Amino acid sequence: MKIFYSAGSPYARIVRIALIELGLDATTEKEEVTLRDPASTLLPYNPVGRVPTLRLDDGTVLTESLLIFFHLDTTHGNPPLLPRDGSDNWVTMARMGTAMGLLDGVAVWNRELRRPVHERSPGMQVLELTRATRTLDTLEQAVADGAYQGRMDAARIALGAALGWVERRHRTFDWRKGHPVLAAWHEAIEQTPSFMATLPPIIDY
Ligand SMILES: N[C@@H](CCC(=O)N[C@@H](CS)C(=O)NCC(=O)O)C(=O)O
């Protein structure tokens, strides 16, 4: 099995953390690839050109972090990181959805900031700021009420990767302001070995 990733990608980080948590990391080949590059070594495997991309031993190529996650979660006999049978009353899935929604929204916002100034849409930026703030407010209360705690699972991984990405790759947004519980939660999860091993490099956007 081989994972194609980029060090800064939060979507790839979700899969990289899952590989570590599931004990699959040591036996998984890894290749860091360039993005938005016509010469990228990723393109023969994934014409969409996005990470994460996972090549299975039989040559099957899986893309999309969630689908890769589904696959990885079938390869071990331990309790699933993401129960898909309702055995947890769909709690992990619901929480993961909120975290992925936060990440997707901030990714759109961040993409806006990477455009030349005259091409950026102020309306889009306000929309995404509002979405992110509203979601963080909800998460602040949820975490204070005991959500996203306990053993590592898909929801904790997704929220940790989302916050870690905002913290280190979307620094224009002071997400900690008004969210002290979430900030403390983030600091704690970044100390776990799977998070420490996949910390994205800081970039100023
Ligand atoms: N929905 C995809 C999103 C993956 C994604 O957007 N990855 C980014 C890196 S964070 C990428 O590969 N971008 C390359 C590009 O935009 O061309 C997933 O969940 O895997």
The ligand as a Gaussian input file, in Angstrom:
#p B3LYP/6-31G(d) Opt

LIG

0 1
 N      -12.422000      16.172000      -0.852000
 C      -11.014000      15.854000      -0.905000
 C      -10.231000      17.137000      -0.762000
 C       -8.742000      16.897000      -0.958000
 C       -8.018000      18.195000      -1.292000
 O       -8.608000      19.233000      -1.602000
 N       -6.691000      18.138000      -1.221000
 C       -5.892000      19.284000      -1.586000
 C       -4.769000      19.481000      -0.605000
 S       -5.381000      20.033000       0.954000
 C       -5.276000      19.068000      -2.941000
 O       -4.806000      17.991000      -3.224000
 N       -5.264000      20.123000      -3.783000
 C       -4.675000      20.060000      -5.073000
 C       -5.332000      20.982000      -6.050000
 O       -6.137000      21.812000      -5.626000
 O       -5.056000      20.881000      -7.215000
 C      -10.669000      14.844000       0.189000
 O      -11.416000      14.765000       1.180000
 O       -9.696000      14.099000       0.036000

